[in-house]
């Protein structure tokens, strides 16, 4: 049995399908059956058009594997395998690794409620969005430098010198 997968690496956009072609060749001397499955991805993200291939000796069969990663999936590399299992003797097993690269989504929305807060080195808004609590003194927030999540709170850093 010989298994070829193309492409082995692809860049994908969450929510849009990508198709991987799997070609299985029977290198044996008798008719063989082959079962395909995907390992390492949620089964709801995967559709295989023909999960079982029956092949005469020296013949090949092709299956299309369509993968649709859901919108909101984190950016990064998604590694999984396409497994082909021979159902007849000699019952070979092949697992071909595939990588999908999900680029970062450049779209970010940020809103602040209340729209302003006055404080010294630190200002806080309670979890319900009511009122601002600040230390003595005032500083005007300037250019937002970064945002990070700390436990269940979101911390925003600003540079008051930059406008």
C-alpha positions in Angstrom: 0.0 0.0 0.0 1.2 3.5 -0.9 -0.5 6.7 0.4 0.0 10.2 -0.9 -1.5 13.3 0.6 -1.6 16.7 -1.0 -1.2 19.3 0.2 0.7 18.4 3.4 0.8 22.0 4.5 -1.7 24.8 3.9 -2.7 28.2 5.2 -6.4 28.3 6.0 -8.9 30.9 7.1 -11.2 29.8 9.9 -14.7 29.2 8.6 -13.6 28.5 5.0 -13.1 24.9 3.8 -9.8 23.5 2.7 -9.6 20.2 0.7 -6.8 17.6 1.1 -6.5 14.9 -1.6 -5.6 11.4 -0.4 -4.5 8.9 -3.1 -4.1 5.2 -2.1 -2.4 2.7 -4.3 -2.8 -1.1 -3.9 0.8 -2.4 -4.3 -0.4 -6.0 -3.5 -1.4 -8.8 -5.8 -5.1 -9.2 -4.6 -8.1 -6.8 -4.3 -7.8 -4.7 -1.1 -10.0 -2.5 0.9 -8.8 0.6 2.6 -10.4 2.8 5.3 -9.6 6.5 5.8 -10.0 8.6 8.9 -8.7 11.8 10.3 -6.9 11.9 13.7 -6.4 15.0 15.8 -9.3 17.2 14.7 -12.9 17.5 15.9 -14.9 15.1 13.7 -17.5 17.9 13.1 -14.8 19.9 11.3 -14.1 17.0 8.8 -15.9 15.5 5.8 -14.5 12.6 3.9 -16.2 12.0 0.6 -15.3 8.3 0.4 -14.1 6.7 3.7 -13.6 3.3 2.1 -11.8 2.5 -1.1 -11.8 -0.9 -2.8 -8.8 -1.3 -5.1 -7.7 -3.9 -7.7 -3.9 -4.8 -7.7 -1.7 -2.0 -9.1 -4.7 0.5 -9.1 -5.2 3.7 -7.2 -8.2 5.4 -5.6 -8.7 9.0 -4.4 -10.7 10.5 -1.6 -11.2 14.2 -0.8 -11.0 15.3 2.8 -12.6 18.6 3.4 -11.7 20.4 6.7 -13.5 23.5 7.9 -12.0 25.0 11.0 -14.7 27.0 13.0 -14.6 30.8 13.1 -12.8 31.8 16.3 -10.3 29.0 16.3 -7.0 30.4 17.7 -4.2 31.3 15.3 -1.3 28.9 15.0 -0.4 25.5 13.6 -3.0 22.7 13.6 -1.4 19.3 13.2 -3.3 16.2 12.5 -2.9 12.9 10.7 -4.8 11.2 7.9 -4.8 7.5 8.7 -5.3 4.8 6.0 -5.9 1.3 7.3 -5.8 -1.7 5.0 -8.9 -3.9 5.7 -7.4 -7.0 4.0 -4.1 -8.9 4.5 -1.4 -7.7 5.2 -3.5 -5.1 7.1 -0.9 -2.3 6.7 -1.5 1.1 8.5 -0.2 4.4 7.3 -0.6 7.8 9.1 0.4 10.9 7.1 0.9 14.1 9.1 -0.7 17.3 7.8 -0.3 20.9 9.1 -2.8 23.7 8.7 -1.6 27.2 9.5 -4.3 29.6 10.8 -3.0 33.2 10.5 -3.8 35.8 13.2 -7.0 37.7 12.6 -6.0 41.3 12.2 -9.5 42.4 13.2 -9.7 43.5 16.8 -12.5 45.5 18.4 -12.0 47.3 21.8 -14.5 49.3 23.7 -14.2 50.9 27.1 -17.1 51.3 29.5 -17.2 53.8 31.1 -15.6 55.8 28.2 -13.1 57.5 30.6 -11.6 57.1 34.0 -9.4 59.5 36.0 -6.8 58.2 38.4 -3.2 58.4 39.6 -1.0 55.5 38.6 -4.1 53.2 38.6 -7.8 53.4 37.8 -10.3 50.5 38.1 -13.8 49.9 36.9 -15.7 47.3 38.8 -16.8 44.0 37.1 -20.3 45.4 36.4 -18.9 48.5 34.6 -20.2 50.9 37.3 -18.0 53.8 38.3 -14.3 54.3 38.3 -12.1 53.9 41.4 -8.9 55.8 41.4 -6.0 56.7 43.6 -5.2 60.3 44.5 -3.9 62.5 41.7 -4.8 62.6 38.0 -3.2 61.3 34.8 -4.6 61.6 31.3 -4.4 58.3 29.4 -2.6 58.5 26.1 -1.8 55.9 23.5 -2.8 52.4 24.4 0.4 50.3 24.7 -1.1 46.9 25.2 -3.8 44.7 26.8 -3.3 41.5 28.7 -5.7 39.2 30.5 -4.9 38.5 34.2 -7.1 35.9 35.7 -10.6 37.2 34.9 -9.6 40.9 34.7 -8.3 42.6 31.6 -5.5 45.0 32.2 -4.9 47.9 29.7 -1.5 49.7 29.7 -1.3 53.3 28.4 1.5 55.8 28.0 0.3 59.3 29.3 3.3 61.0 27.6 2.2 60.0 24.1 -1.0 61.4 22.5 
